[in-house]
Amino acid sequence: MSETEPIARSAPRSAVRHLEIDAEQQGQRLDKVVAQQLPGVPRSRVFRLIRRGEVRVNGRRASPEQRLAAGDTVRLPPVLTSMPESPRRAPASLVQTLERAVIHQDERLLVLDKPAGVAVHGGSGLSFGIIEALRASRPDETLELAHRLDRDTSGILLVARRGSALRTLHALLRDGAVQKKYLVLVAGRWNLGHKRIDAPLRTDLRVGGERTVKVDSHGKRALTEFRLVEAYGTRASLIEATLHTGRTHQIRVHAAHCGHPVAGDDKYGSKSLNEQLAALGLKRMFLHAHSCSFVWPDSGTEQSFSAPLPADLRAVLEALAGKRTRARGGAPRRAGG
């Protein structure tokens, strides 16, 4: 059945619309613009509409990835406005939690200290995520994720409030001009000093239906810098990871590639360490985006944001430090640098 054919007589359809792309929308991907214009329509359905040619750009078929230019005309087809798979409304409690997590906002940008356990967007069985909840809280704004964090990762998340800000942030990210640092607990004692891992990653692999990333010479370039923050005997080390590229699962795979997998990582990690740390209260992956900085190119204004380790991760470090102190009979020693 065509996407434009009704499933039942009572299901209303939107009318055909023609959208002219303005300066705020130029440079955005077609699928992003269509999704904004068809709220409540699942992203998978948006992709099908485009691939079937029901969405047209200047009268021609286009791909979901096509970047739009100011003055382009996009045909938006009629779609069912009441569909069984439409996303549910985000709970008020989640909306309130995320509004409290906003640590900075201006005319271009929202910055959140993202809580762990919340996906950044709906999909894969989730009806909503952070971006859907924020849009529900701010219905008059055009909000877009500038980048993503894994569901279990906490910390700094950038959300653009304007199309022009989104394009600028994407360009800065592509050029490596956004400095993102993470605090990570890894297995074993880190004896590698200040270590740069420049190892390409394959991100298109599936194992048992799940995405799996691995170091592969045919993958895309990925560069991560690691440095020791504090060692907890031979059991674990707190390190700082600086991302110079933004590949899927990059820190997790590069850390495991070094022989020091991320604590709490069920996919690439150490089962024995995870069990030990679970007994100390670690209930998720120990990965926290603690700082982010960049410069707006039009004004030269430097932006710098930070988020402290959340309480659940601090408690794990305190438990590790307590065990180390009892074992050595002395105070914890912080690594230099």
N, C-alpha and C positions, 0 to 999 in steps of 0.2 A: 504494500500500500504506500502511496506517496505521502510525504510529510504534510502535504496540504490537504489530504482527504480526511474528512471527519471520521472519528471512531463511532460516534453516536450523534443522533440528531440534536441532542441537548447540549453537546459540547461546542461552545462558541469559538470562533476563530478571529484572530486579529486581521486587519486589512493589510493589503500590500502597501509598503511604504518605500519611499526613495529618500535616502539620507545623503546630504552633501557634507563631505568631510571638511572640517574647519581647521584652523591653525592649531587648536588644542589637541585635535585627534590625529593630525598628520604624523606619520612615522610609526603609528601603532599597527599591530598585526590585525588582519581582517577578523580572525576568530574572536579576538578580544573585543573589538568594536561591536560585532554582532551580539556577543554575549551580553554586553552592556545594554544594548537596545532591546534585548529579549529577556528581561529578568524573569526568573522562575523556570526558564527552559534549561534542562541539563546540558552541560558542556558536550557530552557525547552526541546529543541531538543537534547541537549547533554545528559540530563537525560534519554530521551527515547532510545537513541542509546545504553546506558549502560544497561538499564533494559531489553531491547530486546535481549541482548547478542551479539550485533554487535561489541561492544568493549570487548576485552578479555585481561586478565592479565595472562601471562604464559600459554596461550591456554585455560584458564577457564573463565567462567562467573564470574563477580564480581559486587559488589554493588558500587554505587556512593561514599559512605563514606569510602571505603577501603583505608587504608594508604599504600602507595607504598614503596618498599624497593629498595636500589641500586641494579642494576642487573636485576630487573624485566623487562619483555618485554610486552609492551602494543600494542595490535593491534588496529589501527585506521582505521575504515571502510571508504569506499568511500562515500562522501556526495556531495550534490549539491553545487556548488560554486556560484550559482546565485539563490537566493530565495527571494520571495516577502517579507518575514518577517525579512530579514537581517537588522541589526541596521543601521540607518543613521549615517553619519559622524558627529562628534561633531562640533558645530559651532566654528569658530575661536575665537569669542569673549569669549566663555566659556573657551577655552583652555588658552587664555591670562589671564583671570581672575584667573584661578587656578594656573598658573605659578607665578603670582604675590602674590598668597596666600602662597607660599612655604616660610616657615620661617627658615628651616634648611634642609640641605642635606649633606650626606656623602656617603661612598661607600655601606653602608647597608640600609640606611633609608632616606625617605622623610618625613618631618613633615609639615603639612599644617594648617593654621588658616582657617578652612572651613567656607565659607560664608553660611548663612542661605538660605533656599529655593532651595538648590541643593541636589539631591539624591546622595548617595555615589556610587550607581551602577544602571545600567539600569534594566528594568523589571516593571511589573505592569503598562503597558501602556507607559513607558518611554523608548525611544530608546537608551538613553545613560545617564551616570552619571559621577561622578568625576573620577572613575577609567578608564572608557572608554576614557574620554577626556585626561587624563594624558598619557594613552598608545598612543593616537594619537599624542600627543606632543613629546613623547619619544619612537619612534617605535623600537629602538634598545635595549630597556630595558625590563626586566621581572618584572612587577610591580603587587603587590598584596596588597589588604587591610589587615591590621593587625587586625582591628576591625571596627565597624560601628558606625555611628551616625544617628539619625533620620533626615529626610529631613529638618525639621524646626530648628534643633539644630545647633548652630555654635560652632566653637572652634577647639581644637587640634585633629587632625586626623593623625594617623601613617600609612604610606605606605611602605612596604618592597620592597627593590630593588634586593634582592637575596632570593632564596629559603631557604638557611640556616638561614637568618635573620628572615624570616617569621616563620619558625619552632621554633626558639628561642623565638620570641615574643609571639607566641601562647602558648608555655609552661609557660612563665612568667605570662601570663594572666590567664591561668588555675590555677596556683599556687597562684594567688592573689599577685604577686610580682610587678605588675604595679600599681602605685598609680595615680588614676584619680580623679580630683576634678572639680566640676561644681558650677557655680553661678546660683542660681535659685530664682526667685521671686514667693512667694506663698501667698495664701489668708490668711488674718487675722494677728494678732500679734502672733509671735512665742514665746510661754512661756514655751517651753519644754527643754530649755537649750541645753546641748550637748546630743543629743538623738541618740541611736543606734536602728535601726529597723531591727530585724532579723525575717523576715516573709516570708515563702515560697511562690513562685509565680507559678501559672498555666499559661503557655504561649501558650497552644495549643487550646485555645477556640476561637470560631467564633461566632459573633453576627451580623446577617444581612450580612453575607459574609465577614465581616472585623475581623481581629485579635483583640481580647480583652484579656487583662491580668488581673488577679485578685489574691488577696491573698487567698491561699487555702492550707490546711494541706497536700494535696497530691501533691503539686507542688515541684519545685526545690528550694533548699536553696538560699535565697537572703539576703544580708546584706548591709545596707546603713547607714552611719553616717551623721547626720545633725548638724550644729551649726549656731547660729544667727550671721549675719554680721551687719545688720542695720534694724531697725524697722521703718515703716512709719505709725505711729499711730496704729489704729485698722484695717486699711484697708488691708495692705500688709506688708510682711517682706522679706528682701533679706537674703537668707541663703546660706551656702556652703554645698554641698553634696559630700561626699567621697564614691566612689563605691569600695566595696570589692568583689563583684561578678558582672557579666555582663549580667544579664537577660534582655530580651526585655522589654522596658518601665519601667525599675526598679525604677528610681527616681520618675517618674510620679505617679506610683501606690503606692509606699511607702509614698510619700508626701500626697496623697489623703487619704491613710489609717490612717495617723496622724490627719486628719481633716484640712489639709492645702494644698489643691490642687495647682498645678502649674498654674501660671497666663498664660492665653492664650491657655490653653489646652482644646480643644473642646471635647475630648473623656472622660477624667476623671475629668475635671475641673468644676469651678463654672461659670454658665452662666451669673449671675448678675455681678460678678467681671470682667469677660472678657469684658462685655459691658462697664463697667466703665473705664477700662484701655484702651479699644479701643478708647474711647473719648480722652484719653491722648496720643494717638499715637502708642499703642502697636498693631502691625499688625501680630504677630506670637507668638508662645510659648516662654516664657522667660526662656530659658535653654541654658547655654553656658559652654562648656568644657574649663575651663580656665587654667588648668595645668595638666601636666602628667610627671611622673618620674619613672625611673627604672634603674637597673644596668645590663650591659652586663655580663653574668656569665663567659665568657671565658677570659675577660680582667679585670674585676672589675671596668670598667669605668662607672661612674654615668652619666646618661642622664636626663636632666630636661628641660622642655619646658613650656612656658606660653604664653597666648594670652589674651590681655585686652578685656573688654566688648566692643562690637561693638557700633558704634554711635547710632543706633536705640534704643538699650536697655539703654544706658546711658541717652538718652533723656527722656525716660519714668521715670527713677529714678529722674531726675532733676525736671520733672513735679510733681511727687509725693512729693518730698521734698519741692517744692514751695507751694503746697497746704497745707502741714503740717505747714510750717513756717507762712503762712498767718493765719491759724486757731489758732495757739498758740501765734502768735505775737513775735516769737523768732527764733533763729537759729536752724537748724536740730541737733539732738543729735545722735551720732553714738554709737551703742551698743558695749559693751566691748567684747574683744576676737577677 
